[in-house]
């Protein structure tokens, strides 16, 4: 945790992985354990599902509103997914960073690439790998959330997604959940302490130098 004596700028923590490698469970735990870290809430043109609330799971907007936001460059990233549009609103994230809060994105590599191009100095990218493709398949089947054909498509996409790991700042192999979480937390803590993310450090240091005992 950073000292309140030194004002800091927040960061964007972008976490990606193939489906089933563990990014969502690791992300949710990191957010739950750190009060200064919040999960980015995307905008989408799809309808809410039962139990979903506007502003919690997603910001639900119509197509015209989404298109206007695209035209106004209001998204850090956006994409068409299965006939619907999804995007990360820029203003709320930048306001959070300016106030010293951090924002986590559970995001695919295309979205992470868009955000990194738009705000390279604010971004930390972490890729989560499975220990093996066989284990990835086992986890997808164990979730029992998808039909077999959907699982096979996810596995097929995983190879192309894993190729992108080399573009990330950090790579974690999730062969042991607790160890992977500890590594993710260490990365987050270290990145928060980077000198470039602590603009209040220079005047604080000067203040120490000006003290004459």
Secondary structure, 3 states (H helix, E strand, C coil): CCCCCCCCCCCEEEEEECCCCCHHHHHHHHHHHCCCEEECCCEECCCCCCCCCECCCEEECCHHHHHHHHHCCCEEEEEEECCEEEEEEHHHHHHHHHCCCEEEEECCHHHHHHHHHHCHHHEEEEEEECCCHHHHHHHHHHHCCCCHHHHHHHHHHHHHHHHHHHHCCEEEECCCHHHHHHHHHHHHHHHHCCHHHCCCHHHHHHHHHHCCC
